[in-house]
Structures are given as structure tokens and as C-alpha cells.
Amino acid sequence: MLYHVSRQSGLKILKPAVSTHKKPYVYAIQNMVTGLLFGVKKDDFDFIISGDEKGCPIVYECYPDAFVLAYKDKSCSVYELAEEGFMRGMTGWSLELVCEKEVVVQNEIVVPDLYGRLLKEEEHGNIVIHRYVQDMEYKARIARHITDRLLRFDIDLSHCMEQDTRFRDYYGELVKALGSVTDGHLLL
């Protein structure tokens, strides 16, 4: 059984949609708790999401209170899917599976309190959530991640702080420094 999690309820068929991978896919995951992390609008500038060797999701907040801000007072639907037609290794994230065709929903589970559910999963050891801390090792991890995403996603460093308050509020100095390093003036 695979899982697709969405903010939209009542779906009977999942249709491929274009996302960051620039190809139309239906996305799914084997671990439902990991899937729950995708039940809200968020992206790589909010969290680092990975998994341990047993498949337990590990989350790092990229800024203070990101977890509460993203998940509190939110609900979602978990869609159970058959594994047929799904492929692994197409997106660069080993936990993610994709299908290029429409997928029929087998069952829908409504999660009315996503934040509460994730906290219960944390209590049971089914997810590890690292809250943002004022620690240089932690902040270095986040800085490397954010720098990678700014470059990988070709973010417009000269305008991103006007377009997304996260870049101004949490990553402003990093964006300015990266813009200075990548403007070409350091090359011979």
C-alpha cells in the first residue's frame, strides 16, 4: 500500500500534476507518517525532511516555529493507493514514488487535526522532529540546506526577499551574501 496526502478531500482519482520536477506525476510514499508531512502547503525552505534506515521520518525546522506555523489548525486527507504503476528513483528523493498515469484511490482517511496527529506520532517514536535551536551546528545544517535550494531552484536572489517573506525574515543575510558571492566580481 502507498499513500498520497492532500489538503483536498473527496478525491476518487489522482491525476498527474507538474511540480518541482517539471514532469506530470502522481506522487506517493510508503510511510504514511512521512506522507502526513505533505498534508499542508510547505516546501524545502520550511523544513529538511529525510528518513532513517528504518524509514522513520526526520524533520528539521528551517526557522523558529516552522512546524507549528505549518501544521497547527490544518487538516488533510490520506489516500491509500495500489503500488501498481509507481516508480522509484525518478525524483532524486529515494522515499518518493511517482506514477505517470491517473491513479484510482482505494480508500480515504481524513485527518482533522494534522498537528495533533503528528505530535502523537512523535510521542510514539514514528517521527523525529528537530525544533529550530540557536546552535551553530544546527544553524550550519540549515544554512547549507537553504543555500543548496536557493542555487538548485535558481531562485532570483535580487528579488526573492520582496516575493517571499521567509527569504526576508529568516534568510535575508544568507541571500545577500550568496548574491554577493555569485555576482561574478570575485572571478579573475
C-alpha positions in Angstrom: 0.0 0.0 0.0 1.2 3.5 -0.9 -0.1 6.9 0.4 -0.7 10.2 -1.2 -1.6 13.1 1.2 -3.5 16.2 0.1 -5.2 19.2 1.5 -8.1 18.4 -0.8 -10.6 15.8 0.4 -13.1 13.6 -1.6 -10.8 12.7 -4.5 -11.5 9.4 -6.3 -8.9 9.6 -9.0 -5.5 11.3 -8.7 -4.3 12.9 -11.9 -0.6 13.6 -12.7 0.4 17.2 -12.0 3.6 19.2 -12.7 5.6 20.1 -9.6 9.2 20.9 -8.9 10.4 18.0 -11.1 8.8 19.6 -14.2 7.1 16.4 -15.2 3.4 15.4 -14.6 3.4 12.8 -11.8 1.1 11.4 -9.1 3.3 11.3 -6.0 3.2 8.6 -3.3 5.1 7.4 -0.4 5.4 4.1 1.5 5.4 5.6 5.0 2.1 7.2 5.9 3.7 9.4 8.7 6.1 10.8 6.1 3.2 11.4 3.8 1.4 13.4 6.5 4.2 16.0 6.3 2.8 16.8 2.8 -0.7 17.5 4.0 -0.1 21.2 4.1 1.4 23.8 1.7 5.1 23.9 2.5 8.4 23.5 0.7 12.2 23.0 1.1 12.5 26.5 2.6 10.4 25.4 5.6 11.8 22.0 6.5 14.5 19.5 5.8 12.7 16.1 5.5 14.6 12.8 5.4 14.3 9.4 6.8 16.4 7.0 8.9 17.4 3.5 7.9 14.1 2.1 9.2 12.1 4.6 7.2 11.2 6.8 10.2 10.8 10.4 9.0 13.2 13.0 10.4 12.3 16.7 10.2 14.4 19.8 10.8 12.7 23.2 11.1 14.4 25.7 8.9 13.3 28.6 11.1 11.7 29.1 14.6 8.2 27.6 15.0 8.0 26.4 11.4 6.3 23.2 12.5 3.5 25.0 14.4 3.1 27.6 11.7 2.7 25.0 9.0 0.6 22.3 10.7 -1.5 23.8 13.5 -5.2 24.1 12.8 -4.8 22.2 9.5 -6.5 19.0 8.2 -5.7 16.7 5.3 -6.8 13.5 3.6 -4.6 10.4 3.3 -5.3 8.5 0.1 -4.4 4.8 0.0 -3.2 3.6 -3.4 -2.2 0.3 -5.0 1.5 0.1 -5.8 1.0 -0.8 -9.5 2.5 1.7 -11.9 4.6 3.6 -9.4 8.3 4.0 -10.0 11.1 4.8 -7.6 14.3 6.8 -8.3 12.6 9.3 -10.7 12.8 12.4 -8.4 16.1 12.3 -6.6 14.4 11.5 -3.2 14.6 7.8 -2.5 11.5 7.8 -0.4 9.3 9.2 -3.1 7.5 7.2 -5.8 5.8 8.6 -8.9 3.3 7.4 -11.4 2.8 9.0 -14.9 -0.8 7.9 -15.2 -4.0 8.5 -13.3 -4.3 6.5 -10.1 -7.6 5.2 -8.6 -8.0 5.9 -4.9 -8.5 2.8 -2.8 -9.5 4.5 0.4 -9.5 8.0 2.0 -8.6 8.7 5.6 -9.5 12.2 6.8 -7.1 13.7 9.4 -9.0 16.6 11.0 -6.1 17.7 13.3 -2.8 17.2 11.4 -0.7 19.0 14.0 -2.1 16.8 16.9 -1.7 13.7 14.8 2.0 14.4 14.1 2.6 15.2 17.7 1.1 11.8 18.6 3.3 10.1 16.0 6.3 11.8 17.6 5.3 10.5 21.1 5.1 7.0 19.7 8.6 7.3 18.0 7.2 7.3 14.5 8.7 10.6 13.6 11.6 12.7 14.8 11.1 16.4 14.8 14.0 18.7 15.4 12.8 22.1 16.5 14.9 25.1 15.5 17.5 25.9 18.1 20.1 28.7 18.4 23.0 26.3 18.0 25.8 26.9 15.4 25.8 23.3 14.3 22.1 23.3 13.8 22.2 26.6 12.0 25.0 25.5 9.8 22.9 22.5 8.7 20.1 24.8 7.8 22.3 27.3 6.1 23.8 24.6 3.8 20.3 23.3 3.0 18.9 26.7 2.2 22.0 27.7 0.1 21.6 24.4 -1.8 17.9 25.1 -2.5 18.5 28.7 -3.5 21.0 27.6 -6.1 19.3 24.4 -7.2 15.9 26.0 -7.7 17.6 29.0 -9.4 15.9 31.5 -7.1 16.2 35.1 -8.2 18.4 36.4 -5.3 17.9 40.1 -6.2 14.1 39.9 -5.9 13.2 36.9 -3.7 13.0 38.9 -0.5 10.3 41.0 -2.0 8.4 38.0 -3.3 8.5 35.7 -0.2 8.7 37.0 3.4 10.6 33.9 4.5 13.6 35.0 2.5 13.5 38.4 4.1 12.6 37.3 7.6 14.7 34.2 8.1 17.3 34.1 5.3 18.0 37.7 4.4 21.7 37.8 5.3 22.3 34.5 3.6 20.5 35.7 0.4 22.6 38.9 0.4 25.8 37.1 1.0 25.1 34.5 -1.7 24.1 37.2 -4.1 27.4 38.9 -3.5 29.4 35.7 -3.9 27.6 34.7 -7.1 27.5 38.1 -8.9 30.8 37.4 -10.7 33.0 40.1 -9.1 35.2 37.5 -7.4 36.4 35.9 -10.7 39.6 36.9 -12.3 
